[in-house]
Structure formats: C-alpha cells, structure tokens
C-alpha cells in the first residue's frame, strides 16, 4: 500500500461538538467498521445494499465527521460499488486505466478483497491495544508536564475512507487499510497528533490577525517549531536512516529537504535581513522558503537543540517559536561547521517581533503618592534609622 500523503487534511468545517457528543474522549472507536463490513458483504455478492445498510454506514460518527468536512456520500457509494460488485468489472477497468485520484482510491480499497480476515484480526488487535495510553506517554516526553492532562485526547477512529490519515480538532481518523501495512506506526502517529492537540492549548493572546502583514511570518515560524518538535516522535524511527518506511516517496522527499536544511536556514536568514531593511517586502514569500510546511527544517533545528542542549531545555521553551530559534542560534554559534547561524540583523528583527506579539506587556504601576516634605528635625531621624 502506498502512502500518498501522511498528514493530509485538517477539516476546519467540523463541528467541534459533533464527535465529542457521540464518542468519549480518550477512546479508540470502530463504530464505522461493522456497517462497512455489512455493505461490503452485500456488494461482493453483486447485491445492492439496503438503504438501511447505507444509512447505518454513514450515520456512524466518523463518517458524519468526514461528511461535515466535505466528504461525498454519493461518490463514496459509487466507488465502493465499482470496487466490489462483479457486474461493474468492465467499468472498473476503464476507471483504473485513467490513473487519477479516483483510480488510486479504487486500487486502495480493492485491497480489502481477500484481506477481510486479516483486517478484522487487525481490528481486534487494535481494540485490545492501549493506543491512547501509549501515545500519551510518548507525547508527554516533549510537553511540559503541567499542560499534558489538562484535557482528554479527542477520540481516534478507524474506518475505511479515501484518505490515509485525517485529523481535526474533534479527533483523528485512520484508514484501517493503512494500518494493515503500518500497524507499528499507528501509536506513533497518534502520539504526534496528541502533541499537536496539547501544544495548541498553550494560547498566545496577542498574535496578529490573518489579514495583518506579519501573520505569515508568525504562522510559518510556529509551524516550523511545532512540526519540528512533533516529528521527533515518529520521523527518526520510521522515515529516516533505515526506518521501515524510509524508502517511500514521501519519506525520500523528507530526507531530501532535511539534508538541505542548512541552505533553507541561510535563505531564511536572507529573507529576514530583507524584511528588517526593507519593511515593505512581501512577507508571504516565507511560505515558499520552508519546504513541506516546515517539517524537515523544524526537525533539523529541534534535533540540533536536543542533541547539543538536551530535551528538557527544548521543552522549557515550548510554544514560543522565537525562543526555539534562539536555542538553535546558541547551538549554531558554538558549532558553525555543522549548523549555520542566523545573522545579528535577523536575530534583532525577530526579537522585535517577539516583543510585539509574544512577550507579555508590563502592567502599568500605580503612581505613588508623593511623600510629605520632611521637616528639618525629621531628616536626621530618617538618616539615622537608615
């Protein structure tokens, strides 16, 4: 099975309460699988499922969530018919020849046939596994202790869908077929998402609005810091070096851009020098400087901090991308051979941004009432007492 993209779509249209009302937090959910197996059983017999069977499938909470985010019930039904019904064979072959997203999904879902027993056994194993507990323990290692259990983790649902992995504020949805080939990776992925969930609870109240010119800068630096730290959970073990998925296309792209992180940092430095010296420069360009949404560059910087200064030092500065860059800068200034430092102009420019958006404003001190003027006979008394 090919991983098309590991971190796919965050569905911003989800109702934040829809999932939580039906499935408890800190749970692993398979409510969409029983109705799926029923529909599949009818289709492979070349029988159209009853309306009640379709309704049971799409009434399952995870499918409700997907549909709230734009998932098409009608299209999904048709794709399942093409993939499973023998009478649709000729039309299926035509679709497969097109080599487009639809044909990719059809190839993906057709792997179910002949693997039903294996998938159901996997489902049983995942239901027994302590996925949430394992994921939380891994995420905890990169989070300040005081933030970890402030709120329970949104539910994790396993279904069959047209995305390998999806995530939203209301939960994580994982394709069971994806888990068939990548079972060992599942708790690490959940831990990665758990890190994001708890990290997002650390609010910064003074950030710029979406329409403000400095928003892309703050957003991209935050993305680089957050993903760089979260990637410490899963990338090294699975996608780098000789990890089990290191040969996949997505992993090779990650490795390529990770190797080019020093060049990316130099380009980033040039960008900030330009922003500092030519204030009217287009801040949106930063989005083109950091490949893969900042994942590889952020990983490179976070890994440097951990290796040279320790994980605890990194954790103490959680949720401040400017502090993240300062920590990297301390490493780079001591080891310029391996880590390119930022220029002093860049660091001054970033310091001003941090003071503007991240550092709390000092509360105004109430004016002290002036003391009455001391009389001549009181002065000596004051001096003597002092």
N, C-alpha and C positions, 0 to 999 in steps of 0.2 A: 504494500500500500504506500502510495506516495504522499508525503506531507506537502500539501500545496502551500499553505502559509500557516505557521503555528499560532500566531496571535492575530486573529482575523478582525472581527468587527465588534465594537462596543455599541450596543443598541441604546442610543440616547432617548429613544421614544418609549422605553419601557415604563410602565407604572411601577414606581418604587415599592408599592404595597402589594401588587398582584401576586408575586411569588411568595412573599413572606406570609400572606394570609392563608395560603394553602399548604405550604411545606415549611416545616420548622427550620429555623437556622441551625447551623452545626449538624446538618444531616446530609446523607447521601441518598439521592432519590432515583428510583427506577419506575416511577409511575407511568412513563410513556412506553415502556417496553412490552408489557402484557398486551395492550391493544395493538401494538405494532405486530407482534407475532401472530395475532389473530388475523389481521389484514393480510399479512404475507402468506399465511396458510391458505387463505381463500384464493389469492392471486395465482399462486403456483399451481393450483388446481384448475386454472383458467376460468375462475368464477369471480364475478364482480362482488366485492364485499357488500354486505347490507349497509344501508345508510347508518344504522346504529353502530356498526363496527367503525366506519369512518369517523362518526361523531365521537365515539369513545377515544379514538386516537387523538383527535385534535382538541378534545376537551381536557386532555392531560396537561397539567400546569406548565411543563417545559415547552410544549408546542404552543400553548397560549402565549407564552413569553416571546417565542420566535415570531409568531404572527403579529404581535404588538409591535415588533421591530421591523415589519415589512415582509416577513416570510409568507410565501404564497401557498395557501392550502390547495388551490386548484392545480397549480403547477406541480406540487409535490405528489398529489394523487396520480396525475398523468405519468410522471416519471416512474413511480412505483409500478404502474400497470405495464409500462414499456419494459421495465427491468425484469419482471417476474412472470407475466402472462405468456404462455407459449404461443397463443394466437397472434401476439404482437411481434413475432420474431422478425418478419421482413421489415417492418417499420423501425424496429430496434437497430437492425444492421445499418439502415440508412442514416440513423441518428449517430451511430458510433463512427461512421465514416466522416462526419463533419468536423471532428476534433475541436470542439468548442467547450465552454463551461458545462453545457448540458450533457455532452457526451462524457466528459470527465466524471460528472456525478453518476451517470449511468454505470460506468465501469466500476466506480467506487461501490455503489450499492449492490451490484451484481455479485460482489464477493460474498454476500450473505448466503447465497445458494450453495449448499454443500458444507457450510460452516455453521449451520444453525446450532448444532450440538455444542460446538466449541464456544460459540458466543454465549450460549445460555450457561455453560460452565463458568465462563469468564464473569458473567453477570453475578453468579452465585459467589464466586471468589471475591469480587469487589464488594459485594454486600457484607461479607464477613470481615473484610479488611478494615483496619482502623485508619481510614484515609484521612479523615479530618484531624484526628489526634496526631498522626504522623506529620501532616502538612503544617499544623500549628507549631509543632516542636521545631521544624526546620525554619519557618518564618521567624520564630522568636529569636533565633540566633542573630538576626540582622535588625531587630527592632528594640527600641528602648523598652524595658520591662513594664514601665508604667502605662504604655499605650496598648499592650498586646490584647488583654482580655476586656477592654472597655466595652466591647460589643461582640456578640457571637458572629461567626463567619456565615455569610449567606449560603444557601444550600448548593450542593453540587449534583447536577442531574445528568444521567447517562441516557441518551436516546439515539435513534438513527436520524441524521439530518444532513443537510447539504454543506455543512461546514465542519471541518475537523474539530475545531475548538472555538467556542464563543464565550464571551464574558460580558457581564453587565453589573451595575450596582446591585441588582437583585439576585445575582447568583452566577454560577459557572455552568455551562452546558458542554458536555463532552460527547463526541460521537463514539458509540460503542465499538464500531468497526476500527476507529483509530486506536482504541485501547487494545484491540486484539493483537496488533503488532507492536504496541508501545506500552504494554501493561506496566513495566517497571518505571516508566517515566511519569505515570499519572500522578502519584503523590507529590512529585517534584513540581509538576505544573501547578497543582492546586496550591502548593506552598508559595510558588511565585505569585499567584493571584492573591493569596492571603496577605502577602507582604504589601501589595498594592492597596488592598482593602484597608488595612490598618494604617498604612502610611497616609492615605487620603484623609484620615480622621484628624491629622495634625493640621489644623487650619491656619492659614496666614491671612489675616483680615484685610490687609492693605494692598492687595495685588491690583494691577491695572486692569481695566475693563477690556473686552475683546476689541473694541474699536480704537483703543489707545496705541500709539506707535511703538511703545516699548513692550506691548503684550507678547509679540512673537519671540522676543528675546527671553523674557521670563519663562514663557511656556516651554521653549526648547531646552533651556538650561535645566529646568525642573524635570523634563522628560529624560534628559541625559543622566541626571543624578539618580532618579527613581529607577529607571530601567537598568542602569549600570549596576546598582546595588542588588536589585531583584534577580538579575542574571547571574549573580554569584551563586544562587541557589541551584540552578539547573544547567547552565551552559557548559561549565568546565567538565562535568561528569558525562554529559550526553552528546554534546555537539562540538567539542573541541578536542584537540590532541587525538587520542584513539578511542574516543567515545563511541558508543554503539550506533549513533546516528550521524557521525561526523562526515560520512560520505554523501549525505543527501544534499540536494541542490541548495536548500535554504541554509543548511549548515556551512556549505562551502562559501556562500556569499558572506555569511557572518565572519568566517575565518579570513576571507579576503579583506574585508573592511577593518577587521580587528588589526591585521598586520599593517594597515595604512593609517592607524590611529595617530601616530606621530605627525604625519602630513596633515591630517584633519585638524589637529591641535594648532599647528602653525597657520593654517588657513583661518581658523577661528580667531587666532591672535591678530592676524592682519585685519580681519573684519572688525574687531573691537577697536583697534587703533583708528580705523576709518570712522567708526561711529563716534569715537572720542574727539577726533579732529575735524570731522565734517558732520555736524549734528543732523543735517537734513538727509543723510544717507538712508536708503530704504532698508528698514530693519527686517523686512520679510525675507531677505536673502539668506538669513541664518538657517532657514528651513532647508536650504539646498546644500548647506555645508556639512551637515551631520547625517551620514547615510543610515538607512534602516531606523529612522526615528530616534537616533542617538544611542541605540543599543550597544553596538560594538565600541564606540568611543567612550561611552559611560562605563562599560565593563573594564576597558583598559585603565581608566583613571581610578575606578574603585579598587581594582585588583592591585594597582601600584600602592595605594594607600594602605590596604590590608597587609600586603607583603612587607612594606617598609615601616609602618607605624602601628599595625595591629587592628584587628576588627573592632575592638572597643572604642578606639579613637574615632573611627568612622561613624559608629553608632551614636556617639555623643553629639555629633553634628547633624543628625537626621533631620530632614525636611527643610534644609537651607542650602540651595544649590550654590550659593556664593561661598559658604563655608566649605562645601565639597571641593570647589575649585581651589580655595586657599590651602586645603590639606594636600591636594595634588601638587600645588605650587611648591610647598615645603619639600615634598619628595623630589620634585624635578630640580630644584635649586641645588640639592645635595647630590644628584645623580643625573647631570645633564647629558651624559653619554647615552643613557637609555630612555630618558623622559624629557622631552622638550619643555622648557618652562614658558610661561606667558611673559610678555613684556611688562615693564613697570607701568606703562601707559594703560595697558589693558587692565591691570590689577586696580589702578586708581579709578578707571571708568566703572568697573564692576563694584568697587566699594561704594561709589556714589549711588548706584542702582540699589545696592543692598540697604544703604541708609534711607533711601526713599521708600522702599517697599517692605523690607523685612525687619529692620531694627525698630523696636517699639519707641514711640515718641515719649520723651520725658514729660511727665505731668508738670504743669506749672506749679511752682511752690507758692503758697500764700504769702503775701507781703507781711513781713514782720512789723508790728507797731514799733515806732521809734521809742527808745527808752527815754525817760525824762532826764534832762541835763543834771549831772551830778553837781551838788554844791561843793564848795571848796573843802568843807570838813568831811565830806563823804569820800573824796578822791583817795586820800591816804588810807582810808579804811578798806576800799576796794583793792588797792595795790597790795596792802599788807595781807589781805585774805588770799589773793592770788599767789 
